[in-house]
Amino acid sequence: MTQTFIQMSGQGDEDGDVSAIVKTRSKTKRPPLYKVLLLNDDFTPMEFVVAVLERFFGMNHAQAFEIMLTVHKRGLAVVGVFTHEIAETKVTQVMDFARRHQHPLQCTMEKE
């Protein structure tokens, strides 16, 4: 979206014409946001999910425990909302970390 501003000079020329200066400013658009979701499975220990939430999403233990219970009871939970690049990085980090620890934890992202 662009906004146009017109600035009129107070003095006219010999014919009485008034000049105008037109300035156009671009209004930047916010980037689309993406929800990062953790999915429940029957094998990943609850303590591991809490550790993932603390480590990769900066949650304290109580917050991480609550989200872990939501994932366990409802099957999934939104663990954060980020720009595309950050969401993609978080998903990759969580998935890599889970694989290294031999857990089938799934993490995905979707446009908000």
PyMOL CGO cylinders between C-alpha atoms (Angstrom):
from pymol import cmd
from pymol.cgo import CYLINDER

trace = [
    CYLINDER, 0.00, 0.00, 0.00, 1.33, 3.44, -0.84, 0.3, 1, 1, 1, 1, 1, 1,
    CYLINDER, 1.33, 3.44, -0.84, 0.43, 6.79, 0.61, 0.3, 1, 1, 1, 1, 1, 1,
    CYLINDER, 0.43, 6.79, 0.61, 0.74, 10.00, -1.36, 0.3, 1, 1, 1, 1, 1, 1,
    CYLINDER, 0.74, 10.00, -1.36, 1.45, 13.34, 0.24, 0.3, 1, 1, 1, 1, 1, 1,
    CYLINDER, 1.45, 13.34, 0.24, 1.15, 16.64, -1.60, 0.3, 1, 1, 1, 1, 1, 1,
    CYLINDER, 1.15, 16.64, -1.60, 3.06, 19.65, -0.44, 0.3, 1, 1, 1, 1, 1, 1,
    CYLINDER, 3.06, 19.65, -0.44, 1.96, 22.97, -1.91, 0.3, 1, 1, 1, 1, 1, 1,
    CYLINDER, 1.96, 22.97, -1.91, 4.36, 25.85, -2.15, 0.3, 1, 1, 1, 1, 1, 1,
    CYLINDER, 4.36, 25.85, -2.15, 2.94, 29.12, -0.86, 0.3, 1, 1, 1, 1, 1, 1,
    CYLINDER, 2.94, 29.12, -0.86, 4.27, 31.25, -3.71, 0.3, 1, 1, 1, 1, 1, 1,
    CYLINDER, 4.27, 31.25, -3.71, 2.89, 31.22, -7.22, 0.3, 1, 1, 1, 1, 1, 1,
    CYLINDER, 2.89, 31.22, -7.22, 4.89, 32.14, -10.30, 0.3, 1, 1, 1, 1, 1, 1,
    CYLINDER, 4.89, 32.14, -10.30, 4.23, 35.23, -12.44, 0.3, 1, 1, 1, 1, 1, 1,
    CYLINDER, 4.23, 35.23, -12.44, 1.03, 33.69, -13.83, 0.3, 1, 1, 1, 1, 1, 1,
    CYLINDER, 1.03, 33.69, -13.83, -0.27, 32.84, -10.34, 0.3, 1, 1, 1, 1, 1, 1,
    CYLINDER, -0.27, 32.84, -10.34, 0.26, 29.07, -10.83, 0.3, 1, 1, 1, 1, 1, 1,
    CYLINDER, 0.26, 29.07, -10.83, 1.04, 27.14, -7.66, 0.3, 1, 1, 1, 1, 1, 1,
    CYLINDER, 1.04, 27.14, -7.66, 3.47, 24.23, -7.87, 0.3, 1, 1, 1, 1, 1, 1,
    CYLINDER, 3.47, 24.23, -7.87, 3.02, 20.97, -6.01, 0.3, 1, 1, 1, 1, 1, 1,
    CYLINDER, 3.02, 20.97, -6.01, 5.57, 18.43, -4.84, 0.3, 1, 1, 1, 1, 1, 1,
    CYLINDER, 5.57, 18.43, -4.84, 4.25, 14.88, -4.70, 0.3, 1, 1, 1, 1, 1, 1,
    CYLINDER, 4.25, 14.88, -4.70, 5.94, 12.43, -2.33, 0.3, 1, 1, 1, 1, 1, 1,
    CYLINDER, 5.94, 12.43, -2.33, 4.98, 8.76, -2.31, 0.3, 1, 1, 1, 1, 1, 1,
    CYLINDER, 4.98, 8.76, -2.31, 5.81, 6.56, 0.66, 0.3, 1, 1, 1, 1, 1, 1,
    CYLINDER, 5.81, 6.56, 0.66, 5.52, 2.79, 0.65, 0.3, 1, 1, 1, 1, 1, 1,
    CYLINDER, 5.52, 2.79, 0.65, 3.82, 1.26, 3.64, 0.3, 1, 1, 1, 1, 1, 1,
    CYLINDER, 3.82, 1.26, 3.64, 5.55, -2.00, 4.53, 0.3, 1, 1, 1, 1, 1, 1,
    CYLINDER, 5.55, -2.00, 4.53, 3.41, -5.07, 4.98, 0.3, 1, 1, 1, 1, 1, 1,
    CYLINDER, 3.41, -5.07, 4.98, 3.93, -7.41, 7.93, 0.3, 1, 1, 1, 1, 1, 1,
    CYLINDER, 3.93, -7.41, 7.93, 5.17, -10.88, 6.93, 0.3, 1, 1, 1, 1, 1, 1,
    CYLINDER, 5.17, -10.88, 6.93, 2.68, -13.75, 7.24, 0.3, 1, 1, 1, 1, 1, 1,
    CYLINDER, 2.68, -13.75, 7.24, 2.88, -15.71, 10.49, 0.3, 1, 1, 1, 1, 1, 1,
    CYLINDER, 2.88, -15.71, 10.49, 3.01, -19.46, 10.98, 0.3, 1, 1, 1, 1, 1, 1,
    CYLINDER, 3.01, -19.46, 10.98, 1.88, -21.60, 13.90, 0.3, 1, 1, 1, 1, 1, 1,
    CYLINDER, 1.88, -21.60, 13.90, 4.31, -24.24, 15.10, 0.3, 1, 1, 1, 1, 1, 1,
    CYLINDER, 4.31, -24.24, 15.10, 2.48, -27.35, 16.34, 0.3, 1, 1, 1, 1, 1, 1,
    CYLINDER, 2.48, -27.35, 16.34, 3.58, -30.35, 18.39, 0.3, 1, 1, 1, 1, 1, 1,
    CYLINDER, 3.58, -30.35, 18.39, 1.73, -33.60, 17.72, 0.3, 1, 1, 1, 1, 1, 1,
    CYLINDER, 1.73, -33.60, 17.72, 1.05, -36.32, 20.24, 0.3, 1, 1, 1, 1, 1, 1,
    CYLINDER, 1.05, -36.32, 20.24, 2.37, -39.86, 19.89, 0.3, 1, 1, 1, 1, 1, 1,
    CYLINDER, 2.37, -39.86, 19.89, 2.29, -42.88, 22.17, 0.3, 1, 1, 1, 1, 1, 1,
    CYLINDER, 2.29, -42.88, 22.17, 6.04, -43.26, 22.52, 0.3, 1, 1, 1, 1, 1, 1,
    CYLINDER, 6.04, -43.26, 22.52, 7.77, -39.94, 23.28, 0.3, 1, 1, 1, 1, 1, 1,
    CYLINDER, 7.77, -39.94, 23.28, 8.16, -39.48, 27.04, 0.3, 1, 1, 1, 1, 1, 1,
    CYLINDER, 8.16, -39.48, 27.04, 6.34, -36.50, 28.54, 0.3, 1, 1, 1, 1, 1, 1,
    CYLINDER, 6.34, -36.50, 28.54, 9.58, -35.33, 30.18, 0.3, 1, 1, 1, 1, 1, 1,
    CYLINDER, 9.58, -35.33, 30.18, 11.25, -35.16, 26.76, 0.3, 1, 1, 1, 1, 1, 1,
    CYLINDER, 11.25, -35.16, 26.76, 8.41, -32.98, 25.39, 0.3, 1, 1, 1, 1, 1, 1,
    CYLINDER, 8.41, -32.98, 25.39, 8.77, -30.64, 28.37, 0.3, 1, 1, 1, 1, 1, 1,
    CYLINDER, 8.77, -30.64, 28.37, 12.53, -30.42, 27.73, 0.3, 1, 1, 1, 1, 1, 1,
    CYLINDER, 12.53, -30.42, 27.73, 11.90, -29.59, 24.04, 0.3, 1, 1, 1, 1, 1, 1,
    CYLINDER, 11.90, -29.59, 24.04, 9.47, -26.81, 24.95, 0.3, 1, 1, 1, 1, 1, 1,
    CYLINDER, 9.47, -26.81, 24.95, 11.89, -25.32, 27.45, 0.3, 1, 1, 1, 1, 1, 1,
    CYLINDER, 11.89, -25.32, 27.45, 14.91, -25.59, 25.15, 0.3, 1, 1, 1, 1, 1, 1,
    CYLINDER, 14.91, -25.59, 25.15, 13.49, -24.50, 21.78, 0.3, 1, 1, 1, 1, 1, 1,
    CYLINDER, 13.49, -24.50, 21.78, 10.56, -22.30, 22.75, 0.3, 1, 1, 1, 1, 1, 1,
    CYLINDER, 10.56, -22.30, 22.75, 11.92, -20.56, 25.85, 0.3, 1, 1, 1, 1, 1, 1,
    CYLINDER, 11.92, -20.56, 25.85, 9.14, -21.72, 28.16, 0.3, 1, 1, 1, 1, 1, 1,
    CYLINDER, 9.14, -21.72, 28.16, 9.57, -22.10, 31.88, 0.3, 1, 1, 1, 1, 1, 1,
    CYLINDER, 9.57, -22.10, 31.88, 8.88, -25.52, 33.40, 0.3, 1, 1, 1, 1, 1, 1,
    CYLINDER, 8.88, -25.52, 33.40, 5.27, -24.77, 34.37, 0.3, 1, 1, 1, 1, 1, 1,
    CYLINDER, 5.27, -24.77, 34.37, 4.38, -23.42, 30.91, 0.3, 1, 1, 1, 1, 1, 1,
    CYLINDER, 4.38, -23.42, 30.91, 6.09, -26.35, 29.19, 0.3, 1, 1, 1, 1, 1, 1,
    CYLINDER, 6.09, -26.35, 29.19, 4.27, -28.83, 31.43, 0.3, 1, 1, 1, 1, 1, 1,
    CYLINDER, 4.27, -28.83, 31.43, 0.87, -27.26, 30.64, 0.3, 1, 1, 1, 1, 1, 1,
    CYLINDER, 0.87, -27.26, 30.64, 1.51, -27.34, 26.87, 0.3, 1, 1, 1, 1, 1, 1,
    CYLINDER, 1.51, -27.34, 26.87, 2.75, -30.93, 27.11, 0.3, 1, 1, 1, 1, 1, 1,
    CYLINDER, 2.75, -30.93, 27.11, -0.52, -31.91, 28.83, 0.3, 1, 1, 1, 1, 1, 1,
    CYLINDER, -0.52, -31.91, 28.83, -2.49, -30.15, 26.09, 0.3, 1, 1, 1, 1, 1, 1,
    CYLINDER, -2.49, -30.15, 26.09, -0.58, -32.09, 23.44, 0.3, 1, 1, 1, 1, 1, 1,
    CYLINDER, -0.58, -32.09, 23.44, -1.19, -35.31, 25.36, 0.3, 1, 1, 1, 1, 1, 1,
    CYLINDER, -1.19, -35.31, 25.36, -4.93, -34.72, 25.89, 0.3, 1, 1, 1, 1, 1, 1,
    CYLINDER, -4.93, -34.72, 25.89, -5.92, -33.03, 22.62, 0.3, 1, 1, 1, 1, 1, 1,
    CYLINDER, -5.92, -33.03, 22.62, -3.46, -34.62, 20.23, 0.3, 1, 1, 1, 1, 1, 1,
    CYLINDER, -3.46, -34.62, 20.23, -1.69, -31.38, 19.31, 0.3, 1, 1, 1, 1, 1, 1,
    CYLINDER, -1.69, -31.38, 19.31, -0.97, -27.87, 20.53, 0.3, 1, 1, 1, 1, 1, 1,
    CYLINDER, -0.97, -27.87, 20.53, 0.31, -24.61, 19.13, 0.3, 1, 1, 1, 1, 1, 1,
    CYLINDER, 0.31, -24.61, 19.13, 3.67, -23.95, 20.77, 0.3, 1, 1, 1, 1, 1, 1,
    CYLINDER, 3.67, -23.95, 20.77, 4.44, -20.62, 19.10, 0.3, 1, 1, 1, 1, 1, 1,
    CYLINDER, 4.44, -20.62, 19.10, 3.68, -18.26, 16.24, 0.3, 1, 1, 1, 1, 1, 1,
    CYLINDER, 3.68, -18.26, 16.24, 6.58, -16.99, 14.14, 0.3, 1, 1, 1, 1, 1, 1,
    CYLINDER, 6.58, -16.99, 14.14, 7.60, -15.69, 10.73, 0.3, 1, 1, 1, 1, 1, 1,
    CYLINDER, 7.60, -15.69, 10.73, 8.12, -18.41, 8.11, 0.3, 1, 1, 1, 1, 1, 1,
    CYLINDER, 8.12, -18.41, 8.11, 11.89, -18.62, 8.51, 0.3, 1, 1, 1, 1, 1, 1,
    CYLINDER, 11.89, -18.62, 8.51, 11.82, -18.82, 12.30, 0.3, 1, 1, 1, 1, 1, 1,
    CYLINDER, 11.82, -18.82, 12.30, 8.96, -21.35, 12.31, 0.3, 1, 1, 1, 1, 1, 1,
    CYLINDER, 8.96, -21.35, 12.31, 10.80, -23.50, 9.78, 0.3, 1, 1, 1, 1, 1, 1,
    CYLINDER, 10.80, -23.50, 9.78, 13.97, -23.37, 11.86, 0.3, 1, 1, 1, 1, 1, 1,
    CYLINDER, 13.97, -23.37, 11.86, 12.12, -24.33, 15.06, 0.3, 1, 1, 1, 1, 1, 1,
    CYLINDER, 12.12, -24.33, 15.06, 10.44, -27.31, 13.33, 0.3, 1, 1, 1, 1, 1, 1,
    CYLINDER, 10.44, -27.31, 13.33, 13.80, -28.50, 11.96, 0.3, 1, 1, 1, 1, 1, 1,
    CYLINDER, 13.80, -28.50, 11.96, 15.52, -28.11, 15.34, 0.3, 1, 1, 1, 1, 1, 1,
    CYLINDER, 15.52, -28.11, 15.34, 12.81, -30.04, 17.19, 0.3, 1, 1, 1, 1, 1, 1,
    CYLINDER, 12.81, -30.04, 17.19, 12.67, -32.83, 14.61, 0.3, 1, 1, 1, 1, 1, 1,
    CYLINDER, 12.67, -32.83, 14.61, 16.47, -33.20, 14.54, 0.3, 1, 1, 1, 1, 1, 1,
    CYLINDER, 16.47, -33.20, 14.54, 16.66, -33.21, 18.34, 0.3, 1, 1, 1, 1, 1, 1,
    CYLINDER, 16.66, -33.21, 18.34, 13.91, -35.86, 18.60, 0.3, 1, 1, 1, 1, 1, 1,
    CYLINDER, 13.91, -35.86, 18.60, 15.60, -38.09, 16.02, 0.3, 1, 1, 1, 1, 1, 1,
    CYLINDER, 15.60, -38.09, 16.02, 18.97, -37.80, 17.76, 0.3, 1, 1, 1, 1, 1, 1,
    CYLINDER, 18.97, -37.80, 17.76, 17.26, -39.00, 20.94, 0.3, 1, 1, 1, 1, 1, 1,
    CYLINDER, 17.26, -39.00, 20.94, 15.37, -41.71, 19.04, 0.3, 1, 1, 1, 1, 1, 1,
    CYLINDER, 15.37, -41.71, 19.04, 11.89, -40.32, 19.70, 0.3, 1, 1, 1, 1, 1, 1,
    CYLINDER, 11.89, -40.32, 19.70, 9.12, -40.14, 17.07, 0.3, 1, 1, 1, 1, 1, 1,
    CYLINDER, 9.12, -40.14, 17.07, 7.97, -36.67, 18.19, 0.3, 1, 1, 1, 1, 1, 1,
    CYLINDER, 7.97, -36.67, 18.19, 6.39, -34.74, 15.31, 0.3, 1, 1, 1, 1, 1, 1,
    CYLINDER, 6.39, -34.74, 15.31, 6.52, -30.99, 14.89, 0.3, 1, 1, 1, 1, 1, 1,
    CYLINDER, 6.52, -30.99, 14.89, 4.95, -29.10, 12.02, 0.3, 1, 1, 1, 1, 1, 1,
    CYLINDER, 4.95, -29.10, 12.02, 3.92, -25.62, 10.94, 0.3, 1, 1, 1, 1, 1, 1,
    CYLINDER, 3.92, -25.62, 10.94, 0.92, -24.07, 9.24, 0.3, 1, 1, 1, 1, 1, 1,
    CYLINDER, 0.92, -24.07, 9.24, -0.01, -20.59, 8.10, 0.3, 1, 1, 1, 1, 1, 1,
    CYLINDER, -0.01, -20.59, 8.10, -2.00, -18.66, 10.67, 0.3, 1, 1, 1, 1, 1, 1,
]
cmd.load_cgo(trace, "trace")
